[in-house]
Amino acid sequence: MRLSRFSLTSAAVLALAMGSVPATAQTIDTSAGMLTASVIAEGLNHPWALGFLGDGRFLVTERSGQLRVVADGVVGPPIEGVPTVVAEGQGGLLDLALAPDFESSGRIFLTYAEPAADAGLQRGTGTAVMSARLVLDGEGGRLEEQSVIFRMNTFNNSNRHFGSRIAIGNDGNLFVTLGDRGDMERAQDAADLAGGVVRIAPDGSIPADNPKIEGWHEAFWSIGHRNPQGATVRPEDGALFTVEHGARGGDEVNKPESGKNYGWPVITYGRDYSGLPIGEGTEKTGLEQPLHFWDPSISPSGLDFYEGELMAEWQGDVLAGGLSGNVLVRIDLEGDAVQTVEPLFEGQLGRIRDVRVGSDGAIYLVTDAANGRLIRVAPEGS
């Protein structure tokens, strides 16, 4: 498997150090021509995930616990009926996904940091998934028929590494990414749901064709992940791709496959924040290699395949956001091999938390800030 690595340019590092604030619009030259990033809404409180309602409106989660509709640049009032969340550290209301039949069913899925009391436990938090029916009403709406369809089997008091992306497979089943909750050894405990990717049916049941390896929790698809904050499915074949945070360096792009172990913390291309090594090196028999790694880290978050006509040169490539990197990246894929990684809008747009490609072929981003923004990226004039 070919490995590649990417570093921020010195110009980007300087821009980040200076704390540059993005203007209303930025235009850059890219491999797909001149692209403009335009702010179409702002005033979002640390937005975490973005969805398309199909009528030109957007659905956005805020980490502090609100779900909102954005229409014509206006951020609507909170949707009623959202689950109670623990909005501390990296926790809160996190990802969202619209069911494939959303237009008729109104069904959505939310991931969030669940308080122990709601899970019938005494202490701590864990990642949970709620299924609910969204009923829109004017600028807002409400959730009905709420049901927790999945929760971690071990909670702890950490406020880190919830993972928490949802990707819906071509068969309708849900992949859900789970971080190691700040306790790295949990990622190699195959009975503990921390540090893995799980695959569940839309009602929370376990698909019959999950790997179900002896000693593994039956929900697991893959294990050995640190904190995957981006996940998407390749439309042509249904293959799952993820991006996950390393420690000091070692952010990864992976293609998690059924029953495989991706190595954290036994192998990694990163080091501890103290500068000391982690694990046993970068390779070990039986453990999978990433498709690509970053050093230094960009803290990747959000992931989507590009399918559209506006940037035809990018068909089949994958796009990821960067938090600490303040960057959007295009990952050029040939099959499963990373050919090049193109940084876009380095240091110009802020911490990019989620990336989604719209039906119009434009790229939509949300930025992680107290005054978070919804941004559209497209060729000039389109």
C-alpha positions as CSV (number, residue, x, y, z in Angstrom):
1,M,0.0,0.0,0.0
2,R,1.4,3.3,-1.0
3,L,1.9,5.9,1.7
4,S,2.1,9.6,1.2
5,R,2.6,12.6,3.5
6,F,1.7,16.2,3.4
7,S,3.0,19.3,5.2
8,L,1.7,22.8,5.4
9,T,3.6,25.4,3.5
10,S,5.5,28.1,5.3
11,A,3.1,30.7,4.0
12,A,0.2,28.8,5.6
13,V,2.0,28.5,8.9
14,L,2.7,32.3,8.9
15,A,-1.0,33.0,8.1
16,L,-2.1,30.8,11.0
17,A,0.4,32.4,13.4
18,M,-0.9,35.8,12.5
19,G,-4.5,34.7,13.2
20,S,-5.8,35.9,9.9
21,V,-9.6,36.3,9.7
22,P,-11.3,35.2,6.4
23,A,-13.0,37.8,4.4
24,T,-16.6,37.3,3.1
25,A,-15.2,35.7,0.0
26,Q,-11.8,34.2,-1.0
27,T,-10.7,33.2,-4.5
28,I,-7.7,30.9,-5.2
29,D,-6.2,29.1,-8.2
30,T,-6.5,25.3,-8.0
31,S,-6.0,22.3,-10.2
32,A,-9.7,22.8,-11.1
33,G,-9.3,26.4,-12.0
34,M,-10.2,29.5,-10.0
35,L,-12.4,28.7,-7.0
36,T,-14.2,31.1,-4.7
37,A,-15.2,30.4,-1.1
38,S,-18.2,32.5,-0.2
39,V,-19.8,32.9,3.3
40,I,-23.5,32.1,3.0
41,A,-24.4,32.1,6.7
42,E,-22.7,32.9,10.0
43,G,-23.5,33.1,13.7
44,L,-23.4,29.3,14.2
45,N,-22.1,28.2,17.6
46,H,-19.3,25.7,16.9
47,P,-21.1,23.9,14.1
48,W,-20.2,20.2,13.8
49,A,-22.1,18.7,10.9
50,L,-24.0,19.8,7.8
51,G,-26.9,18.2,5.9
52,F,-28.9,19.1,2.8
53,L,-32.7,19.2,3.2
54,G,-33.2,19.0,-0.6
55,D,-35.1,22.2,-1.0
56,G,-32.2,24.6,-0.8
57,R,-32.2,24.6,3.0
58,F,-29.4,23.2,5.3
59,L,-29.5,21.3,8.5
60,V,-26.7,22.0,10.9
61,T,-25.7,20.7,14.4
62,E,-24.0,22.9,16.9
63,R,-21.7,21.2,19.4
64,S,-23.4,23.1,22.3
65,G,-26.6,21.1,21.7
66,Q,-28.7,22.8,19.0
67,L,-30.0,21.5,15.7
68,R,-30.9,24.4,13.3
69,V,-32.2,25.0,9.8
70,V,-30.3,27.5,7.7
71,A,-32.3,29.1,4.9
72,D,-31.3,32.0,2.6
73,G,-28.5,32.9,5.0
74,V,-30.7,33.0,8.1
75,V,-30.0,30.7,11.0
76,G,-33.3,29.4,12.4
77,P,-34.3,28.8,16.0
78,P,-33.3,25.5,17.7
79,I,-35.2,22.4,16.6
80,E,-37.2,21.0,19.6
81,G,-36.7,17.5,20.9
82,V,-32.9,17.2,20.4
83,P,-31.3,14.8,23.0
84,T,-29.6,16.0,26.1
85,V,-25.9,16.2,25.4
86,V,-22.7,16.8,27.5
87,A,-21.2,19.8,25.8
88,E,-17.8,19.7,27.4
89,G,-14.4,19.6,25.7
90,Q,-14.9,17.8,22.4
91,G,-18.3,16.5,23.4
92,G,-21.7,17.7,22.5
93,L,-24.2,17.4,19.6
94,L,-22.0,16.0,16.8
95,D,-22.8,14.4,13.5
96,L,-26.0,14.1,11.6
97,A,-27.1,12.0,8.6
98,L,-30.3,12.0,6.6
99,A,-31.8,8.6,5.8
100,P,-31.8,7.7,2.2
101,D,-35.6,7.9,2.2
102,F,-35.6,11.2,4.1
103,E,-37.9,12.9,1.6
104,S,-40.7,10.6,2.5
105,S,-39.8,9.4,6.1
106,G,-38.2,12.6,7.6
107,R,-35.8,10.2,9.4
108,I,-32.5,11.5,10.6
109,F,-29.7,10.1,12.7
110,L,-27.7,12.2,15.3
111,T,-24.5,11.3,17.2
112,Y,-23.7,13.0,20.5
113,A,-22.0,12.8,23.8
114,E,-24.6,11.1,26.0
115,P,-24.7,11.7,29.8
116,A,-24.4,8.5,31.9
117,A,-27.8,9.1,33.5
118,D,-29.6,8.8,30.2
119,A,-27.9,5.5,29.6
120,G,-28.9,4.2,33.1
121,L,-25.3,4.5,34.3
122,Q,-23.8,6.3,37.3
123,R,-21.1,8.5,35.7
124,G,-19.3,9.6,32.6
125,T,-20.2,10.0,28.9
126,G,-20.2,7.9,25.8
127,T,-21.0,8.3,22.1
128,A,-24.6,7.5,21.2
129,V,-26.7,7.5,18.1
130,M,-30.3,8.7,18.0
131,S,-32.9,8.1,15.3
132,A,-35.7,10.6,15.0
133,R,-38.3,12.0,12.6
134,L,-37.7,15.6,11.7
135,V,-40.9,17.7,11.3
136,L,-40.2,21.1,9.8
137,D,-42.3,24.0,10.8
138,G,-41.6,27.5,9.5
139,E,-38.0,28.4,10.3
140,G,-37.7,25.6,12.8
141,G,-39.4,22.4,13.7
142,R,-39.2,19.4,16.1
143,L,-38.0,15.9,16.4
144,E,-40.5,13.1,16.9
145,E,-40.3,9.3,17.4
146,Q,-36.8,9.7,19.0
147,S,-35.0,6.4,19.8
148,V,-31.5,5.8,20.9
149,I,-30.4,3.0,18.6
150,F,-26.8,2.7,19.7
151,R,-24.5,3.6,22.6
152,M,-21.0,2.7,23.7
153,N,-20.8,-0.2,26.2
154,T,-18.3,1.6,28.5
155,F,-18.5,5.2,29.6
156,N,-15.7,7.3,31.1
157,N,-15.1,10.8,32.4
158,S,-13.0,12.0,29.5
159,N,-14.3,14.8,27.4
160,R,-12.1,13.8,24.4
161,H,-12.1,11.5,21.3
162,F,-15.8,10.8,20.7
163,G,-15.2,10.1,17.0
164,S,-18.8,10.3,16.0
165,R,-19.2,10.4,12.2
166,I,-21.9,8.5,10.5
167,A,-21.7,7.1,6.9
168,I,-24.6,5.3,5.4
169,G,-23.6,2.3,3.3
170,N,-25.0,1.5,-0.1
171,D,-27.0,-1.3,1.6
172,G,-28.6,1.2,4.0
173,N,-26.6,0.1,7.1
174,L,-24.8,2.7,9.2
175,F,-21.1,3.0,9.8
176,V,-20.4,4.9,13.0
177,T,-16.9,6.0,14.1
178,L,-15.9,5.9,17.7
179,G,-12.8,7.5,19.3
180,D,-10.7,5.9,22.0
181,R,-12.1,8.4,24.5
182,G,-8.6,9.5,25.5
183,D,-7.6,6.1,26.7
184,M,-5.5,4.6,23.9
185,E,-5.3,1.1,25.1
186,R,-9.1,0.7,24.7
187,A,-8.6,0.8,20.9
188,Q,-7.1,-2.7,21.0
189,D,-9.7,-4.2,23.4
190,A,-12.0,-5.8,20.9
191,A,-14.8,-6.2,23.5
192,D,-14.8,-2.4,24.2
193,L,-16.5,-0.3,21.6
194,A,-14.0,2.6,22.0
195,G,-11.5,3.1,19.2
196,G,-13.4,1.3,16.4
197,V,-15.9,1.6,13.6
198,V,-19.2,-0.1,14.2
199,R,-21.8,-1.2,11.6
200,I,-25.4,-1.2,12.6
201,A,-28.8,-1.4,10.9
202,P,-31.0,1.7,10.9
203,D,-32.9,0.3,13.8
204,G,-29.7,-0.4,15.8
205,S,-29.7,-4.1,15.2
206,I,-26.6,-6.0,14.1
207,P,-26.3,-6.9,10.4
208,A,-25.9,-10.6,9.8
209,D,-22.8,-10.0,7.7
210,N,-20.8,-8.1,10.2
211,P,-17.3,-9.7,10.7
212,K,-18.2,-11.1,14.2
213,I,-14.7,-12.3,14.9
214,E,-14.2,-14.3,18.1
215,G,-13.6,-12.0,21.0
216,W,-14.9,-8.9,19.1
217,H,-18.0,-7.0,20.0
218,E,-20.6,-8.0,17.3
219,A,-21.2,-4.4,16.3
220,F,-17.6,-3.9,15.2
221,W,-16.6,-3.5,11.6
222,S,-12.9,-2.6,12.3
223,I,-10.8,-1.7,15.4
224,G,-7.5,0.1,16.2
225,H,-8.6,3.7,15.5
226,R,-7.7,6.7,17.5
227,N,-10.3,9.4,16.8
228,P,-12.0,9.2,13.3
229,Q,-13.7,12.5,12.7
230,G,-14.5,12.0,9.0
231,A,-16.3,9.1,7.2
232,T,-17.8,8.7,3.8
233,V,-18.7,5.9,1.4
234,R,-17.4,5.7,-2.1
235,P,-20.6,5.8,-4.3
236,E,-19.4,3.4,-7.0
237,D,-18.6,0.4,-4.7
238,G,-19.8,1.3,-1.2
239,A,-16.3,1.2,0.3
240,L,-15.9,3.1,3.5
241,F,-13.2,5.7,3.9
242,T,-12.2,7.6,7.1
243,V,-9.9,10.3,8.3
244,E,-8.7,10.2,11.9
245,H,-6.6,12.3,14.3
246,G,-3.1,11.1,15.2
247,A,-1.3,12.5,18.2
248,R,1.7,14.7,17.3
249,G,1.6,13.9,13.6
250,G,0.2,10.7,12.3
251,D,-3.2,11.8,11.1
252,E,-4.5,9.1,8.8
253,V,-6.7,8.4,5.8
254,N,-7.9,4.8,6.0
255,K,-10.2,2.5,4.1
256,P,-11.6,0.4,7.0
257,E,-12.4,-3.1,5.8
258,S,-14.4,-5.8,7.5
259,G,-12.6,-7.5,10.4
260,K,-9.3,-5.6,10.1
261,N,-7.2,-3.9,12.8
262,Y,-5.8,-0.4,12.0
263,G,-3.1,-0.5,14.6
264,W,-3.6,2.3,17.1
265,P,-1.7,2.6,19.5
266,V,0.6,-0.3,18.6
267,I,1.7,1.3,15.3
268,T,1.4,5.0,14.4
269,Y,3.3,7.6,12.4
270,G,2.8,10.1,15.2
271,R,4.5,10.7,18.5
272,D,3.2,11.5,21.9
273,Y,2.6,15.2,22.7
274,S,5.6,14.9,25.0
275,G,7.7,14.0,22.0
276,L,8.2,10.4,23.1
277,P,7.4,7.5,20.8
278,I,4.1,5.6,20.9
279,G,3.8,1.9,20.5
280,E,6.1,-0.4,18.5
281,G,6.9,1.7,15.4
282,T,5.1,2.3,12.1
283,E,4.5,-1.3,10.9
284,K,3.6,-4.7,12.4
285,T,2.4,-7.9,10.8
286,G,-1.4,-8.2,11.0
287,L,-2.0,-4.5,11.4
288,E,-3.1,-2.3,8.5
289,Q,-1.3,0.6,7.0
290,P,-3.0,4.0,6.3
291,L,-3.5,5.1,2.7
292,H,-1.9,8.4,3.6
293,F,-0.7,10.2,6.7
294,W,0.0,13.8,7.6
295,D,3.1,15.1,9.5
296,P,2.6,17.6,11.0
297,S,-1.0,17.1,11.8
298,I,-3.9,19.0,10.3
299,S,-6.5,17.4,12.6
300,P,-8.8,16.2,9.7
301,S,-12.5,16.4,10.2
302,G,-15.3,15.9,7.6
303,L,-14.9,13.8,4.5
304,D,-16.8,13.5,1.2
305,F,-16.2,12.2,-2.3
306,Y,-16.5,14.7,-5.0
307,E,-19.3,13.9,-7.5
308,G,-20.3,16.8,-9.6
309,E,-19.8,18.8,-12.8
310,L,-18.5,22.1,-11.5
311,M,-15.0,20.7,-10.8
312,A,-15.0,17.8,-13.3
313,E,-11.3,17.3,-12.9
314,W,-11.9,16.2,-9.3
315,Q,-14.5,13.4,-10.0
316,G,-13.8,10.5,-7.7
317,D,-11.4,12.4,-5.5
318,V,-12.1,12.9,-1.8
319,L,-12.2,16.1,0.2
320,A,-11.3,16.6,3.9
321,G,-11.3,19.5,6.2
322,G,-8.5,20.4,8.6
323,L,-9.0,21.9,12.1
324,S,-5.5,22.7,13.3
325,G,-4.4,22.9,9.7
326,N,-7.1,25.5,8.8
327,V,-7.2,23.9,5.4
328,L,-9.4,22.1,2.9
329,V,-7.6,19.2,1.1
330,R,-8.3,17.4,-2.1
331,I,-7.0,13.8,-2.1
332,D,-6.4,12.5,-5.6
333,L,-7.2,8.8,-5.7
334,E,-6.4,6.2,-8.3
335,G,-8.4,3.2,-7.1
336,D,-7.3,3.1,-3.4
337,A,-3.9,4.7,-3.9
338,V,-3.3,8.3,-3.0
339,Q,-1.6,10.1,-5.8
340,T,-1.4,13.7,-4.6
341,V,-2.8,15.8,-1.8
342,E,-3.7,19.4,-2.8
343,P,-4.1,22.0,0.0
344,L,-6.8,24.6,-0.6
345,F,-7.5,27.9,1.1
346,E,-4.7,27.4,3.6
347,G,-5.1,29.7,6.6
348,Q,-8.0,31.6,4.9
349,L,-11.2,30.1,6.1
350,G,-10.6,29.0,9.7
351,R,-11.0,25.5,11.4
352,I,-12.9,23.4,8.9
353,R,-15.1,20.9,10.7
354,D,-17.3,19.4,8.1
355,V,-17.2,19.0,4.3
356,R,-20.1,18.0,2.1
357,V,-20.7,18.1,-1.7
358,G,-24.0,19.4,-2.7
359,S,-26.2,18.3,-5.6
360,D,-25.3,21.5,-7.4
361,G,-21.6,20.3,-7.5
362,A,-20.4,22.9,-5.1
363,I,-18.5,22.1,-1.9
364,Y,-20.0,23.2,1.4
365,L,-18.1,23.7,4.6
366,V,-18.8,24.6,8.2
367,T,-16.1,26.2,10.4
368,D,-15.5,25.4,14.0
369,A,-15.8,28.8,15.9
370,A,-18.1,30.6,18.3
371,N,-19.2,32.5,15.2
372,G,-19.1,29.6,12.9
373,R,-19.7,29.9,9.2
374,L,-21.4,28.0,6.4
375,I,-19.3,28.4,3.3
376,R,-19.8,27.5,-0.4
377,V,-16.9,26.7,-2.6
378,A,-17.4,26.8,-6.4
379,P,-15.9,28.2,-9.6
380,E,-16.2,32.0,-9.9
381,G,-19.7,33.0,-11.1
382,S,-21.3,29.6,-10.6
